[in-house]
Amino acid sequence: MSIQEEVGKRRTFAIISHPDAGKTTMTEKMLLFGNMIRSAGTVKGKKSGKFATSDWMEIEKQRGISVTSSVMNFPYRGYQVNILDTPGHEDFSEDTYRTLTAVDAVVMIIDATKGIEAQTLKLFKVCRMRGIPIFTFMNKLDREGREPFDLLEEIETELEIETYPMTWPVGMGKRFEGVFDRHNEQFVRFSGDEREEYIPYSELDQHPELTESPTYKEAEDELSLVDEAGDTFEIEKVLRGEQTPVFFGSALAPFGVETFFDTFIDMAPAPTPRKSTKGLVSPENEEFSGFIFKIQANMNPKHRDRVAFVRVCSGKFERGMSVTLGRTGKAFKLAQSQQFVASSSNTVEEGYAGDIIGIYDPNVYRIGDTLLTGKETFEYDELPQFPPEQFKKVTAKNVMKSKQFYKGIEQLVQEGAIQLFKRPYFEDYIIGAVGELQFEVFEYRMKHEYNVDIELTPYGERIPRWLKEDQVDTSLFDDRNMLVEDREGNKVALFKNDFSLRWFIDKHPDMDLIDLFEVNQYTQTNE
């Protein structure tokens, strides 16, 4: 099969949502369809001893939350599916932001009982910045929730995107009878026992027990209104990220998931050209190239492994191939390569654009690195970085374990969930994170993976601003407005609060204070 044909089979997407909207449950149903698992775990089911298939880290099982993105690869209906299940909790949003650079589409899950929530909005805006096609699944229709028209209006108002209901619900909660599948012109009947009955529109008059119910008639009237007054479906708009197809159902029941997944797989885009320092790189390019968007230490604690996740962007990946690291120009042999269902992995012999492949990291790779073959060296666009909001000084409780302490910090920082800073002259190690939960995970992993008990001393919330080297004056900083260095040796000012930042700007108007988040927004919207 040619590279072009292989690329056309790839569907690589992320699932995003607010915590508890049903994201991990949805992922497991998709794995069931792909015959990758025999039964779905009871998500957060501590009593049953079952855990979400995509939650592999021990702390995820204890807390019942996803704290790191996980990757799942499987064949389905002739396609090769790559799902990236992302953390819903806002404290791990940076991991999710980076994951979104590696996908070609996004499935946004919304809890129909609550509508759009804060984290959904934040992640959606990142997708809009990058022009990623978005498919929406309104979940939990087996519970009483908000009216479908209200939910669609909220999406259009809050997210500023057109909606097109691909399915339309008949009732909800105890009155839930199924959905009209507008795309396939059939009614999908909800039986409540994991079986779905598909009735073509032309045969609905043979089911008076359904069509004569008040709930059905009400939904039929609503659907007529949608047909007359709603937006028309345009796949070109969907692929530009300007229109979102909306599906209704319940991941837990499950209901409507297979209808959604089958339609999504056919509509979602195959890999497209990617921007690099040499211009657009076609996925059908003969030479292999890809970039590292995630590094994970200790997926197998017994082996102390480090896995770098590569999004293949062009050419053909082959196990054992030699590649060049774009950042350094050095050559490496990719002898160990894996594909995953969460923590379970299988050796992979080959891959094409869109595939996500885990490679052994001999402690040389960084997030954002480009790997490639051929004579021409280039790098893919820089991955977004987001400034931390909270900072803590970190020390080892036992000074005799300093070797493990430094190794643990170095490896966990390389994963990108936390950022490391040093205070000049003091030699203090300071870690920065988006939220408190990241510190808890860091402390847990240092203890259980590196056998080091640590002490964290809070500096509280700070406002970081990067400084230009030629403008740094150490006399301008103290404990209130602290001067630190990041891993690359760049000077960073950690301002105590907004007042301190404004006061500093007024006193030193000629100094450039760089806000990483604004830089990211600018570069993404001007790509």
N, C-alpha and C positions, 0 to 999 in steps of 0.2 A: 504494500500500500504506500502511496506517495506521501510526502510531508504534507502537501496541501490537503489530502484526504484525512490524514490523521488529525491535523489542526481543526478541520471542520467538525470532528466528532467531540471535541473538548468543550465542556461546560464547567467553568470555574467561577464559583460565587461564594459570597459570605452571607451568613444569616445574622441580622442585627435586631435588637429590640431592647426595651427597658427590662430590668430584672423581673422575673416571674411572669413574663408575657407568654411564655411557652416555647421559647427558642430551642432549648435542648430537647424537649419532647418532640418538636417538629423534626429535628435532626435525626432522632432515633427512628421515627416513622419512615424517613427517607432511606435510612440504612436497612430497615426491614424490607422495603420495596426492592432494594438492591441485593437482597439475600445475604447481607453482611452479618446480620445478627438474627437469632431465632426469636428473641423476645425483648421488648424494650424494658429497661430498668425503670423502677419507680423513681422518678426524679425526686431527689431529696428524701427518698424513702428510707430513713434511718432504721425504722422498725423492721423493714423487710430485709435489710442488709444488701439491697440492690442499689446501685448508683448509676447515674447517667453514663452511658457508654462513652461520651466525649469528655467527661470529667475524669482525668486519670491521676491528677496530683492528690496526694493523701489529704492535704488540707481542704481540697475541694470536696472530698467525700465527707469530711468532718463537718464542714460549714454548710454543705449543700448549695454551694455557689460555684460558678465557673470563674476562675481567676486567670486563666491563660487561654489564648486561642488554641484550638486543636484542629487537626487536619484529617479529613477522611476521603479516601479515594475508592471508587467502585464503578463497575460497568452497569449501565442501565439502558435497555432498549436500543442498543447499538451505539450509545454515547459513552464517553468516559467522563464520569462526574468527579469533580473535586470540590468538596464542601469545606469551608472554613467556618467553624462554630466559634463565635467570639464571646468574650466576657460581656455580660450586660451591665455589671456594676460600674458606676462612673469612675471609681478609683483605678480602674484598669483600662480607661478609655484610650490611653496612648497605644497600648498593644492592639486595640481594635483599629485605631486610625492607621497604623502601619499595615495591618492586615488588608485594609481596603485598597492599598496600592497594588496588591497582588491578585485582585479579582477582576472579572469582566462584567459582573452583575451583582446585585444585592437583593436578598429577600428580606423585606421589613415586616416583622410580625407585630401586630398591634392587638392589645387586649381589648376586645369589643365592649367589655364592661367598664373600661376606664378611658379609652381613647388615647390620644397622643400624650405621652409622658415626657418628662424632661430629657432623659437620656436618648429617647427615640429622636427627639428634635435635634439634639446636638450631633448625633451620628448622621442623621439625614442631611444636615447642612454640609458635612464633610463629603458625602456622596454627591450632593449637588455641585459643590466646588469642583469636583473631579469629573462631573458629567457621567457618572456611573448609572446605567439603567437600573431602575428600582421596581420590583414587583412586590405588591402588598398582600399579606394574608391576615384577614380579620379573624382572630382566634377566639375561642370560648363561646361559640354560638349556642352551645348546649347549656349555657347559663343565661339568666335574664341580664340583658345589657342595654346599651344605648341604641337608639334607632339608626338603621343603616344610613338614612339621608343625613343625619347629624354627623355621623362618622366621616362620610365622604366630604361634607362641607368643611369639617375641621381640617382634614388633610389639605384641601384646596386653599383654605385660608392660612393655616399655620405654616404649611410647607411650600406654599406657592407652586403647586404642581397640579396639572389636570388629572382627574381620575376617570377611569373607565371600568365599571363593574363587569368583570368577566363572568362572575356568578352573582346571583341575587337570592338572599335567604327567604325562606318561607317560615316565619315565626322565629322564636328563640326560646331558650330554656325548655320548659316542659312542653311548650307548644311547637318546638322545632320539628319541622317535617322534611326539610331538605333544602336543596338549592336549584334554581334554574341555571343551567349551564348555557349561557348565551353563545359562547364560542362554538360549542359542539351541538347546539340545538337539541338539548335533552334535559330531562328533569332527573336529578340525582336524589333518590329517596333515602331518608335517614331512618334506619330501623332500630338503632340503639345497641346493636350487637356486633359491631365492626363489619357488618356486611352492607354494601351499598347496592341499590337497585337502580339501573339506568333505563329510563323510559324516554324514547324519542318523542319530540313534541307531537309528531303525527299520530302517536298512539295514546296520548294522554286522555282522550275521550273514553278510552276503555277502562279508566280507573276513576269512576265516579266517587268512590270512597275517599279519594284524595281531592279531586277537583271541586267537590261540593262543599268542602269544609270552609268555614268563614276565614280561617287563617290563610288558606291557599288563595281564596278570592281577593283578600286584602293585598297579598303579595303580588298577585297578578295585576291588580290596578297600579301598584307601585312600579312594577316593571314596565307597564305601558307608558308611565310618566318618564321613566328613565330612557326608554326608546325614543320618545318624542323630544324631550328637552335636554337630554344628556349629551356629552361630547361624543364625537365619532371616534372609533378606534383607529389609531395610526401607528403602525409598528415603527416608522421612522422617528416619530416623537418619543416613543418608548426608548429606543436605542440612543437617543440624544439626552435622555434623562428629563424630558419635559412632560411626559405623561406616564402615570403608573397604573398598570392593570391591577384591579382589586378582586380578591377572592374571599369568600366567606366559608367558615367551617370550624372544626374543633380538632386540634392536634391530639388531645387526650382521648377523645371518644373512640377511635379517631373517625373523622368524617370530613370529606372535602379535600383531604390532603392529596390523595392519588389524582383526583381531577386537577387540582392545582399543579402538582408536580409534572404530570404529563404535558399540560399546556405550557408550563414554564420552560421545560426542557426543549420543546420545539421552538419557542420564541426567543429564548435567551441567546445572546450573541456568542459566537465562537471568538477565540482570541483575535485581537486587532493589533495593528502596528503600535509600537511603543516609542516614546520620546527618549532620545539619548543625546550625548554630546556631539554625535555625528549626524543628528537628525533622526527621522523616523526609521525604525528597524522593523521590517516585515516579519511576521511569525513564520512565513514560508521561506525565509532566508536559509540557504544551505548550511551556513556556519552556526554552531551552537552558541547561544548566549542566554543569560539569566541573571537575576539579582537575588540577593539574600535579604529577606524581609523580617526574619525572625531567627533568633538563636535560643536554644533551650538546653540548659545543663541538667544532667542527672535524670533523664527520662527513665533510665534504668540505674537506680542508685547503687546496685551491686557492681556495675561496671564503670561508674563515674564518667559516663559518656557526655559528649557535647554534640548536639545535632544542629546544623545550620539548615534552615528551610529555604529552598531555592524555588523561585517562580521561573519556570522555563519560558523564555520569550521568543526564541527562534531556533531553527535547526532541529537536530536530533541529539538527545542525551543518550549516552551509552556508558554503562558501568565500566570503570577502569580507564575511561578516557582522560587525557591530559588537557587541562584548561589553564588559562592565564588569569591571574587576579588583576583586574583593571587598575586598582589603586596602586599596586606596587610593581606590576609587570612580571611578578614571579610566577613560575609554572607549578601546578599541583596535579597529582593523579587522584581521580575520584574513585577510589577502590571500593569504599563502603557506601552504598546508596540504598535508601529505603522509601517505601510508601506506607501510609499509615491508615489505621482506623483507631483514632485516639492514640493510646499507648501501645497498641499492638502494631507490629511492623513486619513487612515482608521485603526481602531483597528485590529491588527493581532493576531490570536489565536495560530498559530503554524508556525514553519519555519524549514528549513533544510540547510545543508551545501550549501553555495553559496548565500543564501538569505541575504539581507541587511535589518536590522530591527532597527528602532529608539526606544530607551528606555528613559524614564524619568531619568534625571540626578539630584540627590539631592545635586549637587555640590561636589561630591566625586570622580568622574571618571577623568582619564587623557587619553590623546591620547596615544595609545599603550597598554592600560590595557587589560589583559586577564580575561575573565569571564568563569567559568566552574562549572560543577557538578562532583560528585564522590569523592573518598577518596584521589586521587592523585592530588597534586598541581603542576602546571607547568606554564610557560609563553611562549607565541609565540614570535618569533624573534622580536627584537626591530625595531620599525619603523624608517625610515631614518629621520634625522634632517639635515637641511641645514642652514649654517650660514647667518645671515643678512648681507647686504652690506651698508645700510644707517642707520643712527642713529639720533634720535631727543630727546631732553629733553621735557618732557610733564608736564604741570602744569594746575591746574584748575583756570580759570579766577575769579571765585567766591569762596573764601575760605570757605564760609558757606555750600558749596555743597561737602565737602570733603568725606562724607560718600558715596554719589552716585559716586563720582570720583573714589574712591578706588574699589568699587564694579564693576564699568564698566571696569576698567583696568583689574581686576582679571578675570572677565568672558570672555572678548574678548581675552585676552592672552591665556586662556585655550583652545580656539578654534585652536590655533596654527598658525594663519596667521601672527601674529607679536610676537616678543619675548621681554620679559621685563628684564631690568637690573637695578641694583641700584648701586650708587656710594658710597662706604664706607665713613663714616664721614660726607659727604655732604647731604645724604638722598635724593639725586636727583633721580627721576624716569626717566629712559631712555628707549625708545622703539626702537627696531631694526626691519627693514623690508627689503625685497628683492628689492622693488621698491617704487617710489613716490606714486603710486596709492593706495598702501596699507595704507599709512598715511591718504590719503583723505577719504578712506572708514572708517578708525578708527575714524577720527574726526567727520564724518557724523553720525556714529552710536552712538558715545558718546553723541552727541547733541540730536538725535532723539529717542534713545532708553533709555538713562539714564538721559536726561535733563541736561547735563553738557557741558558748553562751555569750550573748552581747548585751551591752547596756546602751539604751538610746536616750539621749538628753535633748528634749525639744527646744528648738529655737522658734517654734510657732510658725504661723503663716508669714511668708516673706514675698516680696515682689522682686523677682530677678530681672536684671538688665545687663546685657553683655556690653563690654566696653572695648573701644579701639585701643590697641597697644600703645600707640603714640600719645594717647590722651590720659593715660593712667597716672594718677597722683595719689600715692598711698596715704599721704597726710590728710586726705579728705574723708577717710573712712575710719570707723571705730566699731564698737560692739553693736551700736544701734543700726548703723548702715555698714554692713560687714563686707569686706572685700575677700573674695575667694577665687580659686582657679578651677576650671572644669578639667575633664580628662585630657583635653587637647592642649591645656596650658593657657587657654583664653581667660582673661580676667572678667569676673562677674561681680556686680554689686547686688547684695541682698538687702533691699530696703525694708525697714520695719513695717511701714504702712503707706497708704496713699499720701498722707500728709508729708511724711519724710521724703517721698519721691518728688512731690510737687515743690517742696522747699528746696531740694537739691537742684532741680531743674531751673528754678528761679535764680539761685545763686551762681549756677554754672551753665549759662545758656549755650555756651559753645561746645559743651561736651555731648557727644552722640551716645544716647542710651538705647540699645537695640532690644526690642521686644520680639522674641522668637515666634510667638503666636501670630503677630502681625506680619512678620516675614513670611510665615507659612501661608497665611491667607492670601497675601499678595502674589506669591509665586504660583499658588494653585489656581487662582482666578485669572492669572495672566499667562497660563500655559498655552 
